[in-house]
């Protein structure tokens, strides 16, 4: 099968490319570095020739609502239009657990991505997953003040990114299913505790301080709203196992 990966140079995108290739699929990476601009649609028509499925794992760093909606709206619309023209049989998109429960500009963009996917003409599958194990190390740099890393108090249920990548390739192979059950890691944890484990294991020399973020966003993160509310598939790699491997 010929699979295109939008955002194939990112954290999970690279793993999707590796997983699909290991299973014998032909992989096309959709990114600026390969001559495709997802925000304008440039290069998509040629890149999608002969493609059977597209896996969308694109991301952006902005937290502003308008910018996030513009980014995800443009990328998703361009992908779906090009896929329809090329006769692509499936659009698989990765989203985030709980984004309709916690107010965030970035999440507003992801919700628009989900809406456009569901309203499009290309058959689709949508998987929501929790934060990756890699998120803890990233969080150490969110607000660094000298040796201190200010980390938001957050209840999470992290999963190894490579397990998410495998689930996405599974969906490609199984065919369009609409929204599937949420995917999460094996256990709920406090983000600041995970950051301390990363700091110790990597010998980064940071001093981690858990901070209560004010407002509805902070309450939502602390409440566990970004973890699954119902039973569903779970990863098998604990944070400690992932960290030491």
N, C-alpha and C positions, 0 to 999 in steps of 0.2 A: 504494500500500500504506500502511496506517496502522501506524506503528511507535511504540512507547512506549520511552523511554529512562530506565531507573532510574539515578539519579545524573547526570541530564542537565545539572546546573549545575557539575559538576566539570571538571577539566583536560581529560580525554579525552571526557567526556560532552558538553560544549559542542561539541566538534568532531564528534562523532557526529551531534548535532542538525543542525549546519550541513551536513554531508556528505549526510545523508539528505534534508534539505530541498532541497539543490541538485540532487538526482537526481529530484525531483518527488514524494517521499513526504510524506504527512501525518505530523507528528511530535507526540507527546504527551510532555511532560517529567514524570517521576514524581519529585517532591521535595517537601519540606515547604513550600517557597515557592509551590508550585502546588496546595497542599491535599491532598497525599498523604503519609502517614507510613508509610514502608516497615517500620519496626521494629514497628509495631502492626498494620499492614494497613489502617488507616483511610483511606478514600477510594479504595482500589484498585479496588473493584468498579465504581464509576462511571467511573474513569479508563480502565479496560481495555475498555469497551464498544466493540465494532467494531474492536478492535486485532488485527492479524494476527501481529505478532511483538514480543517484548520484548527489548531489549538491556540487559543488566545490567552496569553499570560502577561500581557503588557502592564506596565505600571508607570507611575510618575511620582515625583517627590513632593509636588505641591499639596498643601493642605487647604488651600482656598477653594471654596465651593464653586465659584464661577470658572476658575481655571481647571479644576478637576472635571467639571461637567463638559467643558469645552474639549478637553483632551480625550476623555473616554467616549464622548459623543461622536467626535470626529473619527477616531480610530475605529470604533465599532461600525459606524455607518459606512465608512470606506471599505472595511473588510467585508461586510455583508453584501454590499453592492457588487464588489469585485467577485465574490464567491458565487453570487447568483449568475453573473455573466459567464463565469468559467464553468458552471455546472458542478461546483463542489457539493458533495453529498452530506457534509456534516460540519457544524460549527460547535466546537467545544470551548467553553469559557470557564476560567477559574475566578471565583469570587471569595468573599470573606464571611464567616459565620457572624451573625448578629448585627450586620450593618444597618438593618432597618430599626434597630432598638437603641443605638447610640449615635447622637448627633455629631456629625463630623463632615467637613467640607469634602475630604477625600472619599468618604463613604457615599456622599451624595453622587459623586461621579461614578462609583461602582454600581449604585442602584440604577442609574441611567443606563449603564452598560447592560445590566440584566434586563431592563425593560425593552431596550432596543433589540436585544437578542431574541427575546420571547415574541416580539411583534414582527420579526423578520420572516422572510419566505424560505430561508435556508433551514433545514432540519437541525435541531440543536440539542446539546446536553449542557447542563450547568451544574458545577460542583462548587459548593461553598466549603472552605477549609479554615481551620483556625490558624493563628500565627505559627510561623516556622520556628524550630529550635534556633535558627540563625538570628531570629529577631532579638534575642537577649543581648548578643554582642553588639548589634546595631544600636540598641537602646542606650548603651554606655556612652554613645556619642551624641545623644539627643541634646543634652544640656550639660556641657562640661565647663566647670569653673575651677581652673587650676587642677589640683589632683582629685577634685570631687566630680562625680557623675550623678546628676539629679535624674532619677528614674521614676516615672509615674507609677503610683500604686495601681496594680492591675491584676485581676484574676484571669489567668489564661490556661489553655489546655494545649500546649504546643506539640507540634508534630514535625518529624524530620521532613525536609523539603523533598528528599528523594522518594519518600513514600507517597507524597502528593503527586509527584511526577509519574510514578507508576500507576496511580489511580486514574490520571488523565489519559494515559495511553490505553488503559483498560477500557475507558469509555469510548475512545476512538474505535477500538476493535469490536466493541459490543454494538455500536450503532446508536443513533439518536434516541434519547430517553427523557428529554425535558430536564426539569430539576431533579437531581438525585439526592439521597440523604446526605446530611452534613458529615464531613470528615474531620476528625480531631485526633489528638494524641492520646496516649494511654492514661494520663492523669492530670488533674487540675493543680496548678502551681501559682505562686505569687511571683510576678515578674522580677521584683527587686531581689528576691532570693536567687533566681536563676542568673541574674547579672552578677551577683557575688560569686557564684560558682564559676562562671566564665572568667571573671577577673582573677580568681585564684588559680584556676587551671592554666590560663594563658599567661599568668604572671604579668598582668598589665599595670599593676601598681595603682589602680584607681581606688577611690574611697566612695562606695556606693551609698547614696542617700535616697530612700524611698519618699516620694512627695505625693501628697494628696492633691490631685488636680481639681480645681474648683469647678462648679457648674454641672450641668447635665452630662457633659462628656465625661468628666471625672467620675461622677457617680455611676455612670454606665460601665465604665472600665472596672471599677472596684466591685460592682455587683455580680460580675460573672456573665453579663449579657453577651459577651463575645465568646462564650463557650456554648456548646450544643444544649438545647433544652430537651431533646429527645434521644432515644437510643439510635445508634447508627454505626457505621464502620469506624474502627479505631486503629491508629497506627500501633506498632508493637515496640518501637524504639523509645525507651525512656530518655529523658534529657541527659541523665548521667551517662548512659550507654553511648548516646550520640556524642557527647562532649569528649569522652575519653577515646573514642575511635577516630 
